[in-house]
Amino acid sequence: MAEVIEWLADGTAGGSPYSPRFGDRYRSELGGLEQAREVFLKGCGLPAAWASQPQWTILETGFGLGLNFLVSWAAWKADPQRPRLLHFVSTEAFPASAEDVLRSARTHPELLPLAQELQAQLWGLLPGMHRLVFEDGQLLLTLCIGDAKAMLREQSFAADSVYLDGFSPQRNPDIWDLHTFKAVARCCRRGTRVATWTVARSVRDALAQAGFVVEKVPGIPPKRDNLQGEYNPAWEPKKTRASPLRRTASSCVVIGAGLAGAAVAASLARRGWQVTVLDAADTPAAGASGLPAGVLAPHVSPDDSLLSRLSRCGVRATLQQAGRWLQAGQDWSPSGVLEHCVEHERKLPHAWQPEQAWASAAGDWTRLATPEQLAQCGLPPKAPALWHVQAGWIKPACLVRAWLSSPGVSWRGNAAVSQLTYQSGAWRVLDASGQELAQAELVVLAAGHASRALAETAQDQPLALQAIRGQVSWARHEPTEAGTAQALPAFPVNGHGSLIPAFPHAAGLAWITGGTFERDKASADIKPQDHKQNFGKLQTLLPQAAQTLASQFDKLDIQAWAGTRCATPSRLPALGPLQAPDLWLCSGMGSRGLSFAALCAELLAARLHAEPLPLEQRLAEALLPAHAALTTG
């Protein structure tokens, strides 16, 4: 459940937020706005320090009610010399509710529009990292839910400014101890500015031991002093994961114009790269991303597995992109998805159960399906099923085309790449005749299964990328059968294949179901017999819907679409650098391209630019291409 906050009627506008857990107020007696501006923003030399920088990263310990974030956002937004990209990373062990965050901001009307945008994204804050996106992707908030020390060990970046905040050292000593400051220091570069409101001797001593040089400065009433300084240890810090230098945007070639390639192109273009996307086909999304419509839903497992955690990060990223780029009702719909657990009941993690610590946040993601939802599907009240709240259907090709329309992205079709050669610090991308198609400093392989052969032209280690053929069945709802659409569920259903009951298509309102799953099949040929297999899956998944659509299957009044997906042995995407310099792989998303493409693209960009990661370090490392490499010898 969200952290309990009491609102004290102490004469301040809207009341004063108070934490029963720590026996302390969330903000100073004067309301907190001046503290946010004077102690933290100006205490770190902002906004002057970030002027004309390509990116800037602020690290905060203790998100609380988000006031420091909102003040920093407002200052960035008002600054004509603001950095192109602002990262704000904040830790919080006990997250407040979205409603309390908004209520806190009502005291400051100038911040209320920003607080309303923040409130809309403060859902599903389970332990781990959550990337929230604002200002068309130029302002990125990474909320790290959990103990600050543990969360910062899962990050990889170098902060430019540090806000040390939290309840008083007497009330919450853990956030002010030496171990926390050492974790903060690992995320700093020499010269990183630090500011806080407390001047407690224990805090100053611990900061000094961690390598910070601080001094007292005049405070704002009623406090006499504040603390400012910088990270400047007397010793040479050990190299950490925050050590890589920030990359300067340059030229990039992305090979593949499906979900993976288009997402990478858009993420790099937002950071100033000039990106050329090459594809062998004459239209974008001609491969597996050409699926007429696909289901977007998180994976759930009793142990909250790696795949489950990654899928939630990915679904959030895709929902943000769909909300920005696509037309709801036409290109996508956040309708929710019912998962019918056909093979076995899928149990939720223990911590998600009613009355458990994370039940409320988990309920923002996935709940047990209600009898009413089951009835809409024609399923019995006791049928094992989950309801995915943050889920729906998307037309992948629409998302691909939107990403490729990003400023800085150039797409070229009929450009089949056969070979890569590296000369004088740049890649030459060649066709089958040896003619140069493009040249760039960086190349990203995002061509699905074809990435395997391209990688072999540039490195010795082959990749275990597997081709998986899939075919779906779809048809439009006949105008003369007006009751067909009404007889089907009002939302997608998955679990043994899937059914999207209604989505707009050029031929009219359509449904789609399937699909097949053939390993080591790279052909996308249509097989009429696959309709029978898809209908059989539908009979198991939704017997009533299958009965409704049986006549169209019997008359073969249906269409087929087939494509080749690309998977890895781990069932996870492959994302990261290959052996050759400035050659990256973004592939292996299997049937979850809609879940993983946007996330992997942001992870690639973060690692290139030494930015904060959009997910935990251990999750990012599980995607490294080495895990998709074939053993040799």
C-alpha positions as CSV (number, residue, x, y, z in Angstrom):
1,M,0.0,0.0,0.0
2,A,1.0,3.6,-0.5
3,E,2.8,5.3,2.5
4,V,0.3,6.6,5.1
5,I,0.5,10.4,5.3
6,E,-1.4,12.6,7.8
7,W,-2.4,16.1,6.8
8,L,-2.1,18.4,9.8
9,A,-4.4,21.4,10.1
10,D,-1.7,23.8,11.3
11,G,-2.8,26.9,9.4
12,T,-0.8,26.3,6.3
13,A,-2.5,26.2,2.9
14,G,-3.9,22.7,2.4
15,G,-2.4,21.4,5.6
16,S,1.0,20.1,6.4
17,P,2.0,16.5,5.3
18,Y,3.2,14.5,8.2
19,S,4.8,11.0,8.3
20,P,3.6,8.8,11.2
21,R,6.4,6.3,10.3
22,F,9.1,8.8,11.1
23,G,7.3,11.2,13.3
24,D,8.4,14.1,11.1
25,R,7.0,16.6,8.5
26,Y,7.6,16.2,4.8
27,R,8.5,19.8,4.3
28,S,9.7,22.8,6.3
29,E,7.5,25.1,8.3
30,L,7.4,27.6,5.4
31,G,5.9,25.1,3.0
32,G,9.0,23.7,1.3
33,L,9.0,25.7,-2.0
34,E,11.8,28.1,-0.9
35,Q,13.8,25.2,0.5
36,A,13.6,23.4,-2.9
37,R,14.7,26.5,-4.7
38,E,17.3,27.9,-2.4
39,V,18.7,24.9,-0.7
40,F,18.8,22.4,-3.6
41,L,18.4,24.1,-6.9
42,K,20.6,27.1,-6.2
43,G,22.7,25.2,-3.7
44,C,23.9,23.1,-6.7
45,G,24.5,26.2,-8.8
46,L,21.4,25.6,-11.0
47,P,20.2,26.6,-13.5
48,A,23.5,28.3,-14.4
49,A,25.6,25.1,-14.2
50,W,23.6,23.2,-16.8
51,A,23.5,26.0,-19.3
52,S,24.0,24.8,-22.9
53,Q,24.9,21.3,-21.8
54,P,23.7,18.4,-24.0
55,Q,22.5,16.6,-20.8
56,W,22.4,17.0,-17.1
57,T,21.7,14.4,-14.3
58,I,20.4,15.2,-10.8
59,L,20.5,12.5,-8.1
60,E,18.2,12.9,-5.1
61,T,17.9,10.8,-2.0
62,G,14.3,10.8,-0.8
63,F,11.7,11.6,-3.4
64,G,9.0,12.2,-0.8
65,L,6.2,14.2,-2.3
66,G,8.2,15.2,-5.4
67,L,8.6,18.9,-4.7
68,N,12.3,19.1,-5.5
69,F,11.6,17.3,-8.8
70,L,8.8,19.7,-9.7
71,V,10.9,22.8,-8.9
72,S,13.8,21.4,-10.9
73,W,11.4,20.7,-13.8
74,A,9.9,24.2,-13.7
75,A,13.4,25.7,-13.7
76,W,14.5,23.6,-16.6
77,K,11.4,24.3,-18.6
78,A,11.8,28.1,-18.1
79,D,15.5,28.2,-19.0
80,P,16.2,29.0,-22.7
81,Q,19.7,27.6,-22.2
82,R,18.5,24.3,-20.7
83,P,20.2,21.0,-21.5
84,R,18.8,19.0,-24.3
85,L,18.1,16.1,-21.9
86,L,17.5,16.3,-18.1
87,H,17.7,13.2,-16.0
88,F,16.3,13.2,-12.5
89,V,17.0,10.1,-10.4
90,S,15.4,9.8,-7.1
91,T,15.3,7.0,-4.4
92,E,12.3,6.3,-2.2
93,A,11.8,3.5,0.2
94,F,8.2,4.4,1.1
95,P,6.4,5.9,-1.9
96,A,3.5,8.2,-1.3
97,S,0.3,7.9,-3.2
98,A,-0.3,9.9,-6.5
99,E,-3.2,11.7,-4.8
100,D,-0.9,12.9,-1.9
101,V,1.7,14.1,-4.3
102,L,-0.9,16.1,-6.1
103,R,-2.4,17.4,-2.9
104,S,1.0,18.6,-1.7
105,A,1.5,20.6,-4.9
106,R,-1.9,22.4,-4.6
107,T,-0.1,24.7,-2.1
108,H,2.0,26.0,-5.1
109,P,-0.4,26.8,-8.0
110,E,2.5,27.5,-10.3
111,L,3.6,23.9,-10.0
112,L,0.1,22.3,-10.3
113,P,0.1,21.6,-14.0
114,L,3.4,19.8,-13.7
115,A,2.2,17.9,-10.6
116,Q,-0.9,16.8,-12.6
117,E,1.3,15.3,-15.3
118,L,3.4,13.6,-12.6
119,Q,0.4,12.2,-10.8
120,A,-0.8,10.6,-14.1
121,Q,2.3,8.5,-14.2
122,L,2.7,7.6,-10.5
123,W,1.1,4.1,-10.7
124,G,2.4,0.6,-10.2
125,L,5.4,1.6,-8.2
126,L,6.6,-1.8,-7.1
127,P,10.1,-2.3,-5.8
128,G,12.7,-1.6,-8.5
129,M,13.2,1.2,-11.1
130,H,10.5,3.1,-12.9
131,R,11.2,5.4,-15.8
132,L,8.7,8.2,-16.2
133,V,8.8,10.4,-19.3
134,F,7.9,14.0,-19.7
135,E,8.4,16.8,-22.2
136,D,8.4,14.6,-25.3
137,G,11.2,12.5,-23.8
138,Q,13.5,15.3,-22.9
139,L,12.9,15.1,-19.2
140,L,13.3,11.6,-17.7
141,L,12.5,10.8,-14.1
142,T,13.9,7.5,-12.8
143,L,12.1,6.5,-9.5
144,C,14.1,3.9,-7.6
145,I,11.7,2.3,-5.2
146,G,13.6,0.6,-2.3
147,D,16.5,1.2,0.0
148,A,18.7,4.0,-1.3
149,K,22.0,2.0,-0.9
150,A,20.6,-1.1,-2.7
151,M,19.0,1.0,-5.5
152,L,22.1,3.0,-6.2
153,R,24.1,-0.2,-6.5
154,E,21.8,-1.1,-9.4
155,Q,22.5,2.1,-11.3
156,S,25.3,3.2,-13.6
157,F,25.8,6.9,-14.2
158,A,27.7,10.0,-13.0
159,A,25.5,12.6,-11.4
160,D,26.1,16.3,-12.1
161,S,24.1,17.5,-9.0
162,V,23.1,15.8,-5.8
163,Y,20.2,16.7,-3.6
164,L,20.5,15.0,-0.2
165,D,17.0,15.0,1.2
166,G,14.9,13.0,3.6
167,F,13.5,13.1,7.1
168,S,15.9,14.5,9.8
169,P,19.0,12.4,10.7
170,Q,17.5,11.9,14.1
171,R,14.3,10.4,12.7
172,N,15.7,8.5,9.7
173,P,19.4,8.0,10.3
174,D,19.8,5.3,7.5
175,I,19.4,7.8,4.7
176,W,22.2,10.0,6.2
177,D,24.8,7.3,7.1
178,L,28.2,6.6,5.7
179,H,27.1,3.7,3.6
180,T,24.4,5.7,1.9
181,F,26.9,8.5,1.1
182,K,29.4,6.0,-0.3
183,A,26.6,4.7,-2.6
184,V,25.9,8.3,-3.6
185,A,29.7,8.9,-4.2
186,R,29.8,5.9,-6.6
187,C,27.3,7.8,-8.7
188,C,29.4,11.0,-8.8
189,R,32.2,12.4,-10.8
190,R,34.9,14.7,-9.4
191,G,33.3,18.1,-9.1
192,T,29.7,16.9,-8.7
193,R,27.9,19.5,-6.6
194,V,26.0,18.5,-3.5
195,A,23.5,20.4,-1.3
196,T,21.3,19.7,1.7
197,W,19.4,21.5,4.4
198,T,21.0,19.7,7.4
199,V,24.3,20.6,9.0
200,A,24.3,17.9,11.6
201,R,27.9,17.0,12.6
202,S,27.3,13.3,11.9
203,V,26.2,14.1,8.3
204,R,29.3,16.4,7.7
205,D,31.6,13.7,9.0
206,A,30.1,10.9,6.9
207,L,30.2,13.1,3.8
208,A,33.8,13.8,4.4
209,Q,34.6,10.1,4.7
210,A,32.8,9.4,1.5
211,G,34.9,12.0,-0.4
212,F,32.7,15.1,-0.3
213,V,34.1,18.5,0.6
214,V,31.3,20.6,2.2
215,E,30.8,23.8,4.1
216,K,28.1,25.6,5.9
217,V,26.4,28.4,4.1
218,P,23.7,30.8,5.2
219,G,20.3,29.1,5.4
220,I,16.8,30.3,4.9
221,P,14.7,31.0,8.0
222,P,14.1,29.4,10.4
223,K,17.3,27.5,9.7
224,R,20.5,29.4,10.2
225,D,22.8,27.2,8.0
226,N,22.6,24.9,5.1
227,L,25.3,22.6,3.6
228,Q,26.9,22.8,0.1
229,G,30.0,21.3,-1.5
230,E,31.3,18.9,-4.1
231,Y,32.6,15.5,-4.6
232,N,36.4,15.9,-4.5
233,P,38.1,13.1,-2.6
234,A,41.7,13.3,-1.6
235,W,42.2,9.9,-3.1
236,E,41.8,8.7,-6.7
237,P,38.4,7.0,-6.8
238,K,38.3,3.4,-8.0
239,K,36.8,2.9,-11.4
240,T,33.1,2.1,-11.1
241,R,30.3,1.5,-13.5
242,A,29.7,5.3,-13.6
243,S,33.2,5.8,-15.2
244,P,32.4,5.7,-18.9
245,L,32.6,9.0,-20.6
246,R,29.4,10.5,-22.1
247,R,29.3,9.9,-25.8
248,T,28.9,12.8,-28.2
249,A,26.1,12.3,-30.7
250,S,27.3,11.6,-34.2
251,S,26.2,9.5,-37.1
252,C,24.6,6.0,-36.8
253,V,23.3,3.4,-39.2
254,V,20.5,1.1,-37.9
255,I,19.9,-2.0,-40.0
256,G,16.3,-3.1,-39.8
257,A,13.1,-1.0,-39.9
258,G,10.9,-3.0,-37.6
259,L,10.0,-2.2,-34.0
260,A,13.5,-2.7,-32.7
261,G,15.3,-0.6,-35.3
262,A,12.7,2.2,-35.4
263,A,12.7,2.4,-31.6
264,V,16.6,2.7,-31.5
265,A,16.5,5.3,-34.2
266,A,14.0,7.5,-32.4
267,S,15.9,7.2,-29.0
268,L,19.2,8.2,-30.6
269,A,17.7,11.0,-32.6
270,R,16.2,12.5,-29.4
271,R,19.8,12.8,-28.2
272,G,21.0,14.5,-31.3
273,W,22.2,11.6,-33.5
274,Q,21.8,11.6,-37.2
275,V,20.4,8.2,-37.9
276,T,20.0,6.3,-41.2
277,V,17.7,3.3,-41.1
278,L,18.3,0.7,-43.8
279,D,15.9,-2.1,-44.7
280,A,15.8,-4.7,-47.5
281,A,12.1,-4.3,-47.9
282,D,10.4,-1.4,-49.8
283,T,8.2,-0.4,-46.8
284,P,8.9,-0.2,-43.0
285,A,7.7,-2.9,-40.7
286,A,7.7,-5.4,-43.6
287,G,8.7,-8.3,-41.3
288,A,7.4,-9.5,-38.0
289,S,6.5,-5.9,-37.1
290,G,3.9,-5.9,-39.9
291,L,1.4,-7.9,-37.7
292,P,-2.0,-6.2,-38.2
293,A,-2.5,-5.8,-34.5
294,G,-0.7,-7.3,-31.4
295,V,-1.4,-7.7,-27.7
296,L,0.7,-5.7,-25.2
297,A,0.6,-7.2,-21.7
298,P,3.1,-7.9,-18.9
299,H,4.3,-11.3,-17.9
300,V,3.5,-12.6,-14.4
301,S,5.2,-15.3,-12.4
302,P,4.9,-16.4,-8.7
303,D,8.6,-15.5,-8.1
304,D,8.4,-12.3,-10.1
305,S,11.1,-13.6,-12.5
306,L,13.6,-11.6,-14.6
307,L,11.2,-11.9,-17.6
308,S,8.3,-10.6,-15.5
309,R,10.2,-7.6,-14.2
310,L,11.6,-6.7,-17.6
311,S,8.2,-7.0,-19.2
312,R,6.7,-4.5,-16.8
313,C,9.5,-2.0,-17.5
314,G,8.9,-2.6,-21.2
315,V,5.2,-2.3,-21.1
316,R,5.4,1.1,-19.2
317,A,7.9,2.3,-21.9
318,T,5.6,1.2,-24.7
319,L,2.5,2.8,-23.2
320,Q,4.4,6.1,-22.9
321,Q,5.4,6.0,-26.5
322,A,2.0,4.9,-27.7
323,G,0.4,7.7,-25.8
324,R,2.7,10.2,-27.4
325,W,2.7,9.0,-31.0
326,L,-0.5,7.0,-31.7
327,Q,-4.2,7.8,-32.0
328,A,-6.2,6.0,-29.4
329,G,-9.0,3.9,-30.8
330,Q,-7.5,3.9,-34.2
331,D,-3.8,2.8,-33.8
332,W,-4.0,1.3,-30.3
333,S,-6.2,1.0,-27.3
334,P,-5.2,0.7,-23.6
335,S,-8.3,-1.5,-23.0
336,G,-6.8,-3.9,-20.5
337,V,-6.2,-7.6,-21.3
338,L,-7.6,-10.7,-19.8
339,E,-5.2,-13.6,-19.5
340,H,-7.0,-17.0,-19.4
341,C,-4.6,-19.4,-17.7
342,V,-5.4,-22.4,-19.8
343,E,-2.6,-24.7,-19.0
344,H,-2.3,-24.0,-15.2
345,E,-3.3,-21.3,-12.8
346,R,-0.8,-18.5,-12.8
347,K,-0.2,-17.4,-9.2
348,L,0.7,-13.9,-8.2
349,P,3.8,-13.2,-6.1
350,H,3.1,-13.4,-2.4
351,A,3.9,-9.7,-1.8
352,W,1.1,-8.9,-4.2
353,Q,-1.6,-10.7,-2.3
354,P,-4.4,-8.8,-0.5
355,E,-3.2,-7.2,2.8
356,Q,0.5,-7.6,1.8
357,A,2.9,-4.7,1.4
358,W,2.7,-4.2,-2.3
359,A,-0.8,-5.2,-3.0
360,S,-2.0,-1.7,-4.0
361,A,0.9,-1.1,-6.4
362,A,0.6,-4.6,-7.9
363,G,-3.1,-4.0,-8.4
364,D,-2.2,-1.2,-10.8
365,W,-0.6,-3.8,-13.0
366,T,-2.4,-7.1,-12.6
367,R,-5.4,-8.4,-10.6
368,L,-7.5,-11.6,-10.5
369,A,-10.1,-11.4,-13.2
370,T,-13.6,-10.6,-11.8
371,P,-16.6,-12.8,-12.5
372,E,-18.0,-10.0,-14.6
373,Q,-15.0,-9.9,-16.8
374,L,-15.0,-13.7,-17.1
375,A,-18.7,-13.6,-18.0
376,Q,-17.9,-11.2,-20.9
377,C,-15.6,-13.8,-22.2
378,G,-18.1,-16.6,-21.8
379,L,-15.9,-18.3,-19.2
380,P,-17.2,-19.8,-15.9
381,P,-16.8,-17.8,-12.7
382,K,-14.1,-20.1,-11.4
383,A,-12.0,-20.0,-14.5
384,P,-8.3,-19.2,-13.7
385,A,-7.7,-15.8,-15.2
386,L,-5.8,-12.5,-14.6
387,W,-6.8,-9.0,-15.5
388,H,-3.8,-6.9,-16.8
389,V,-4.8,-3.3,-16.1
390,Q,-2.0,-1.6,-18.0
391,A,-2.4,-3.5,-21.3
392,G,-4.2,-3.4,-24.6
393,W,-3.7,-3.8,-28.4
394,I,-1.4,-1.9,-30.7
395,K,-0.8,-1.8,-34.5
396,P,3.0,-2.3,-34.6
397,A,3.5,-0.8,-38.0
398,C,1.9,2.5,-36.9
399,L,4.4,2.7,-34.0
400,V,7.2,1.9,-36.4
401,R,6.2,4.7,-38.9
402,A,5.8,7.2,-36.0
403,W,9.3,6.5,-34.7
404,L,10.8,6.7,-38.2
405,S,9.2,10.2,-38.6
406,S,11.4,11.5,-35.7
407,P,13.5,14.6,-36.6
408,G,17.0,13.3,-37.3
409,V,15.9,9.9,-38.7
410,S,16.2,9.0,-42.4
411,W,14.7,5.7,-43.7
412,R,15.8,4.0,-46.8
413,G,14.1,0.9,-48.2
414,N,15.3,-1.6,-50.9
415,A,18.7,-1.4,-49.1
416,A,19.7,-5.0,-48.4
417,V,22.9,-5.1,-46.3
418,S,25.3,-8.0,-46.9
419,Q,28.5,-6.9,-45.2
420,L,30.1,-4.6,-42.6
421,T,33.6,-3.4,-42.7
422,Y,35.4,-1.1,-40.2
423,Q,38.0,1.4,-41.5
424,S,39.6,4.5,-39.9
425,G,37.1,4.7,-37.1
426,A,33.9,4.3,-39.2
427,W,31.7,1.5,-40.5
428,R,31.1,0.9,-44.2
429,V,27.8,-0.8,-44.8
430,L,27.8,-2.7,-48.1
431,D,25.3,-4.5,-50.3
432,A,25.8,-7.8,-52.0
433,S,27.8,-6.3,-54.9
434,G,30.2,-4.5,-52.5
435,Q,28.6,-1.1,-53.1
436,E,28.5,1.2,-50.1
437,L,25.0,1.9,-48.8
438,A,26.0,4.1,-45.9
439,Q,28.9,5.0,-43.6
440,A,28.7,5.9,-39.9
441,E,30.5,5.9,-36.6
442,L,28.0,3.5,-35.0
443,V,26.1,0.6,-36.4
444,V,23.1,-1.1,-34.6
445,L,22.0,-4.5,-35.9
446,A,18.2,-4.7,-35.5
447,A,17.3,-6.9,-38.4
448,G,15.8,-9.8,-36.4
449,H,17.2,-13.2,-37.3
450,A,19.1,-11.6,-40.2
451,S,21.3,-9.9,-37.6
452,R,23.0,-13.2,-37.0
453,A,24.5,-13.4,-40.5
454,L,25.5,-9.7,-40.5
455,A,27.2,-10.0,-37.1
456,E,29.3,-12.9,-38.6
457,T,30.8,-10.5,-41.2
458,A,32.2,-8.4,-38.4
459,Q,33.1,-10.8,-35.6
460,D,34.1,-14.4,-35.1
461,Q,31.7,-15.3,-32.3
462,P,28.3,-16.4,-33.8
463,L,25.0,-15.5,-32.1
464,A,22.3,-18.0,-31.1
465,L,19.5,-16.0,-32.6
466,Q,16.6,-18.4,-33.6
467,A,14.0,-17.9,-36.3
468,I,10.4,-18.6,-35.2
469,R,7.7,-18.6,-37.8
470,G,4.2,-17.5,-36.8
471,Q,0.9,-17.2,-38.6
472,V,-2.3,-15.5,-37.4
473,S,-5.8,-15.6,-38.8
474,W,-7.9,-12.5,-39.1
475,A,-11.0,-11.2,-40.8
476,R,-13.3,-8.2,-40.8
477,H,-16.6,-8.3,-39.1
478,E,-19.2,-8.7,-41.8
479,P,-21.7,-5.8,-41.9
480,T,-24.5,-8.3,-42.3
481,E,-23.4,-10.0,-39.0
482,A,-23.9,-7.0,-36.8
483,G,-24.1,-9.1,-33.7
484,T,-20.7,-10.8,-34.2
485,A,-18.6,-8.0,-32.6
486,Q,-21.1,-7.7,-29.7
487,A,-20.9,-11.4,-29.0
488,L,-17.1,-11.2,-28.5
489,P,-15.3,-9.8,-25.4
490,A,-14.8,-6.0,-25.3
491,F,-11.1,-6.5,-24.7
492,P,-8.2,-8.7,-25.9
493,V,-7.7,-12.1,-24.3
494,N,-4.4,-14.1,-24.3
495,G,-3.1,-17.2,-22.6
496,H,-3.1,-19.9,-25.3
497,G,-2.7,-17.8,-28.4
498,S,-4.7,-14.6,-28.3
499,L,-7.8,-12.9,-29.6
500,I,-8.2,-9.2,-30.4
501,P,-11.9,-9.0,-30.9
502,A,-12.1,-5.7,-32.7
503,F,-9.7,-3.2,-34.2
504,P,-10.0,-0.7,-37.1
505,H,-8.7,-2.0,-40.4
506,A,-8.7,-0.6,-43.9
507,A,-11.3,-3.3,-44.8
508,G,-13.5,-2.3,-41.8
509,L,-13.7,-3.4,-38.2
510,A,-11.6,-6.7,-37.8
511,W,-10.7,-9.4,-35.4
512,I,-7.4,-11.3,-35.2
513,T,-6.4,-14.6,-33.5
514,G,-3.5,-17.0,-33.3
515,G,-0.8,-17.6,-33.8
516,T,1.4,-20.6,-34.6
517,F,4.9,-21.2,-33.3
518,E,7.4,-23.0,-35.5
519,R,11.0,-23.0,-34.3
520,D,13.9,-22.7,-36.8
521,K,11.6,-21.6,-39.6
522,A,12.6,-18.4,-41.4
523,S,10.0,-18.6,-44.1
524,A,7.0,-16.3,-43.9
525,D,4.9,-18.3,-46.5
526,I,1.2,-18.6,-45.8
527,K,0.0,-22.1,-44.9
528,P,-3.8,-22.6,-45.2
529,Q,-3.6,-25.5,-42.7
530,D,-2.5,-23.0,-40.0
531,H,-6.0,-21.6,-39.8
532,K,-7.2,-24.9,-38.4
533,Q,-4.4,-24.7,-35.7
534,N,-5.4,-21.2,-34.8
535,F,-9.0,-22.1,-34.5
536,G,-8.1,-25.0,-32.3
537,K,-6.2,-22.6,-30.0
538,L,-9.2,-20.3,-29.9
539,Q,-11.6,-23.1,-29.0
540,T,-9.4,-23.8,-25.9
541,L,-8.9,-20.1,-25.0
542,L,-12.4,-18.9,-25.6
543,P,-14.9,-21.6,-26.6
544,Q,-17.8,-19.1,-26.9
545,A,-15.8,-16.8,-29.2
546,A,-14.7,-19.7,-31.3
547,Q,-18.3,-20.7,-31.7
548,T,-19.2,-17.1,-32.8
549,L,-16.4,-17.1,-35.4
550,A,-16.8,-20.7,-36.5
551,S,-18.8,-19.9,-39.6
552,Q,-16.0,-17.6,-41.0
553,F,-13.4,-20.4,-40.4
554,D,-15.7,-23.0,-42.0
555,K,-16.2,-20.8,-45.1
556,L,-12.5,-19.9,-45.1
557,D,-13.7,-16.3,-45.1
558,I,-10.5,-15.3,-43.3
559,Q,-7.2,-13.8,-44.1
560,A,-3.7,-14.9,-43.0
561,W,-0.6,-13.0,-42.0
562,A,2.7,-14.7,-41.4
563,G,6.1,-13.4,-40.1
564,T,9.4,-14.6,-38.7
565,R,10.2,-13.6,-35.1
566,C,13.6,-13.8,-33.6
567,A,14.4,-15.3,-30.2
568,T,17.3,-16.2,-27.9
569,P,17.8,-19.3,-25.7
570,S,17.1,-17.2,-22.6
571,R,13.7,-15.9,-24.0
572,L,15.1,-12.4,-23.3
573,P,16.1,-9.8,-25.8
574,A,19.8,-9.4,-26.8
575,L,20.9,-5.8,-26.3
576,G,24.5,-4.5,-26.1
577,P,27.8,-4.0,-27.8
578,L,29.4,-6.9,-29.9
579,Q,33.1,-7.7,-30.1
580,A,33.7,-5.2,-32.9
581,P,34.0,-1.5,-32.0
582,D,30.9,0.6,-32.1
583,L,28.8,-2.3,-33.3
584,W,25.7,-3.0,-31.2
585,L,22.9,-5.6,-31.3
586,C,19.2,-5.1,-30.5
587,S,17.4,-8.2,-31.4
588,G,15.9,-11.5,-30.0
589,M,12.6,-10.1,-28.8
590,G,10.5,-13.1,-29.8
591,S,6.8,-12.5,-29.6
592,R,7.3,-9.6,-27.2
593,G,8.6,-6.9,-29.6
594,L,5.8,-4.6,-28.4
595,S,6.9,-5.1,-24.8
596,F,10.7,-4.8,-25.3
597,A,11.5,-2.5,-28.3
598,A,11.1,0.9,-26.6
599,L,12.8,-0.3,-23.4
600,C,15.8,-1.8,-25.2
601,A,16.2,1.4,-27.3
602,E,16.3,3.6,-24.2
603,L,18.7,1.2,-22.6
604,L,21.0,1.3,-25.6
605,A,21.0,5.1,-25.6
606,A,21.6,5.2,-21.9
607,R,24.6,3.0,-22.1
608,L,26.1,4.9,-25.0
609,H,25.7,8.2,-23.2
610,A,26.6,7.0,-19.6
611,E,23.0,8.0,-18.6
612,P,21.0,6.6,-15.7
613,L,19.6,3.2,-16.7
614,P,15.8,2.8,-17.2
615,L,16.0,-0.5,-15.2
616,E,18.2,-2.2,-12.6
617,Q,21.8,-3.0,-13.6
618,R,21.4,-6.8,-13.1
619,L,18.4,-6.7,-15.5
620,A,20.4,-4.8,-18.1
621,E,23.3,-7.2,-17.8
622,A,21.0,-10.2,-18.4
623,L,20.4,-8.8,-21.9
624,L,24.0,-8.6,-23.0
625,P,24.7,-10.3,-26.3
626,A,27.2,-12.7,-24.7
627,H,24.1,-14.5,-23.3
628,A,23.0,-15.1,-26.9
629,A,26.4,-16.2,-28.2
630,L,27.0,-19.7,-29.4
631,T,29.7,-21.7,-27.7
632,T,32.5,-22.7,-30.0
633,G,35.2,-25.4,-29.9
